[in-house]
Amino acid sequence: MPHRPHWSLYVLVVLFVGAGLLHFLHPAPYLRIMPPELPAPRMLVLLSGAAEVAGGLGLLWPATRRWAAWGLLALLLAVFPANVYMLLIHEQLHLPAWVLWARLPLQPLLMWWVWRVGR
């Protein structure tokens, strides 16, 4: 009997594909949290969205799952500065600081989840 993927794989696929599509459908929130030191913010938002969609879809097939997981891990590391910047400008975003502080440790947990699914 073939091994069936765990339901958490499908949750990750929906999470990453959904978030990636939002980069294209509603880029403004992502542009607001882009650190100003980075060049070409719109292009970076679109590239990160495309990477999320590709990585999420790549998790679906055993042949691409490991590579997709490694790509998503790299992406999660790359976008971490935006999460920190979001905390620094929380007042401009009208978000409570405690929410963004609570969000920061979620990144390593998400990375662990991706790693587990990609094994």
N, C-alpha and C positions, 0 to 999 in steps of 0.2 A: 504494500500500500504506500503510495507516495506521501511524502511529508507535506502537510498543509501548513502554510504560514500562520503564525500567531496573529490574532486580531490586532495587536498593537502595531504591526506592520502597516495595516490599512489605515489606522488612525494617523500614523506618521505621514503616509502618502497624502491623505486628505489635508492634513495640517500644512505640509510644505507646498503642495500644489495650490491650495487655497490662498495661502499667504503670498506665494509667488504671483498668482494672477492679480491679487490686489495691487501689486507694484505697478501693473499696467492699467488697471481700471481706476484706481484712486492713488496716484503717485504723491499727492500733496503731503500726506502725513509722513511719508518716508523722506521726502525732501526736507521737511522741517527738522528732522533729527539727524541729518547728514552733517557731520563735523565740518566747519567752514574751511579747514585746512586741506580737505580733499578736493581734487580737481573734478570737473565735469559731473556735478552731483546727479543730474538727470540720467546721464548715461550709466552711472554707478547704480542708481536705483533700478533701472531697467535690466542691467546685467545681473544684479543680485536676484531680481525677480525671475529672470530666465534660469538662473542657476538653481533656484528653489524648485521651480517647475520640473526642470530636467532631473534634478536629484531625487525629488519625490517620485517621479515616474520611474526612474531607474531602480528604485527600491522594489518595484513590482516583480522584476524578473531575476531569478537566481543568477543568471549569467552576468548581470550588471549590478547586482545588489551591493557587492563589496566596494566596487568603484564609486557607486552612487553614495554610499555611506561615507567613504573617505572625502568625497567632494563636499558633502553636506557638513562634515566636521570642519573642513577648512573654511567653508562659508560661515559657519557659526563663530569661528574664531575671528574671521575678518569683520563681521558686523558687530562684534562686541564693543568696539569704540563708539559706535552709534548709540548703543544702550547706555554707556557711561555719559556720553554727551547729552542724551535725553534727560538723565538725572540732573546734570548741571544746569539745564535750561528749563527745568520742570515748571517754574512759575510762568514762563512765556507760553508753555503748552497747557497751562491751567490743569496740571496734574499734581496730586499730592506726592511729595517726595517719598513717603513711606511705601507707596505703591511701586515706585521705580527702584527703591532699595530692595524691596521684596522680589522684584523681577530679576535682579542681577544673578542670584544663585540659581535661578531656573535655567540659565544658559548651560552650566555644566551638567545639570540633570538631563536636559534635552540632548546634550552631546553624548551622555552615557546611554540614553535610550537609542539614539541613532547607531552608536557603536554596537550595542546588543543586537539590534535588528540586522545590522550589516555583517555580523559574524557568520 
